[in-house]
Amino acid sequence: TAWFRRSTRTYRARQAAARRSYATAKRNLRRSYRGRVLRQWRAGRVNKVVQLVREYIGKLRVLRIRHARALRAMALRYVRSRRQYRAAQLRRRSAHIRRYRRRMAQLKRLRRRRWSRRRRGGRRVVKHKLVPVRRNRFIGTIRAS
């Protein structure tokens, strides 16, 4: 359905946006640490270089975890919304079917009642008088030509 297509499209777009922002964040982090590490390296401060690299790795890890969590949340939201939409659709359909079946059963009952009335006798009550039921008067009067 159109709704499913649209939901897939928005999900893909959101995923792409998340990936782009993750790549940008990673690039910015690398740029910010690169200059600092180089400066410390040129100054010959090895311990400082090691400390900065460790810090950089930790921050990268945090970024990666956050990105993965965002993607997971997105996927769960997408699946849940599709499932809810499908359930609502099925509920609506079953309501329609129930209504239709109820109507058909009602009509069947009505028909049965009418037939049983017809079979019972050729007289009906009109204003407390018994009068014969009028059948089709023209049966047998017109010859087939």
N, C-alpha and C positions, 0 to 999 in steps of 0.2 A: 504493500500500500504506500501511498504518498507519505504518510506519517513516518513509516519505517525508513523510507529512503532519506527523508529530511533528518531524522535522528542520527542515521549513519553518517550523513554528510557533516552534521555539526560535531559529532564525536571525532571524526577524522580531522576536522579543522582544529578542534581543541587540542588534540594530540600533537598535531604539527606545531601549533603555537607553543605548547609546553616544551617540545624538543628544541625549538628555536631559542626560547628563553634560557633553557639549560645550557645550550652551546654558547650563548652570549655570556652567561655568568661564568662559565668555565674559562672562556677567552679572557674576560676581564680579570679574573683571579690570576691567570698565568701572567698576564701583562704586568699586574701590580707587583707580583712577587719576583718576576724576572730581574727587574732593575735593582731591587734591594739585594737579591742574592749575588748578582754580579758585583755590586759595590763592595759587599762584605768579602767576596772572593778576591777582588783586586787588592783589598786592604790586608789580605792574608789572615782573616779571622775565620778559621776552619770551623770552630765550634758554633759560631754565629751562623755560618752557612748551613750546617747540619740542622740547627734549631729551626731556621727559616724553612728549610725543605720539609722537615717533619710537620711544621705548622701548616704549610701549603697542602701536604698530603691529607692532613686531618680535615682541612676545610673542603678539599675536593670530595672527600668521603661524605661529609655532611650534605654537600650539594647533590651528590649522586643519590643518597638515601631520600632526600626531600623530593627529588625528581621522580624516583621510582614510586614513592608514596602517592604523589600527585597522579601519576599514570594509573596506578591501581584504583585509586578513588574514582577516577574518571571512568574506568572500565566497569567498576561496580555500579556506578550511577547509571551508565548506559544500559547495562543488562537489566537492572532493576526497573528502569522506566519502560523498557520494551516489554518486560514480563507483566508489569502493571497494565500497560496498554492492551496487551493480548487478553489478560484476565477480564478487563472491562468489556472488551469486544465480545468475548464469549458469554459474559453475563448478559449483555444486551441481546445477543442472539438467542440465548436460552429463554429470556423473558419474552421475546417475540414468538418463539416456538410454543412456549407455555400458553400464551394468549391465543395463538392460532388453534392449538389443540382443544383448549377450553371452548372456544367458539364452535369448533367442529362437533364436539361432544354435545353441546347445547342444541345445535341444529339437528343432530341425529335424534336426540331425545324428543324434540319438537315433532320431527317427521313421524317418529314411532307413535307418538300420542295421536297425531292426526289420522294415521292409518287405522289405529285401534278404534277411534271414534267412528270412522267411516264403516268399518266392519260391523260395529255393534248393532246398528239398525238404520233403517231409512227414514227415521223421524228425528226431528230436533225440536227443542223447546223454544217457542217464540211467544213472549208475553204470556206465559203459563198455559199455552195451548199446544197440543201436539199437531204438527203439520207435516205432510210428507216433504222429503228433501227433493228439491228440483234437480233432476239430472239433465243432461243435455237433451233439449226438446227435439233437436233436428236429427237425432240418430234415427236412421231408417226412413226418413221422409224424402231425402234427396238421393236419387239413383245415380250411380257412377256411370257417366256417359263414355 
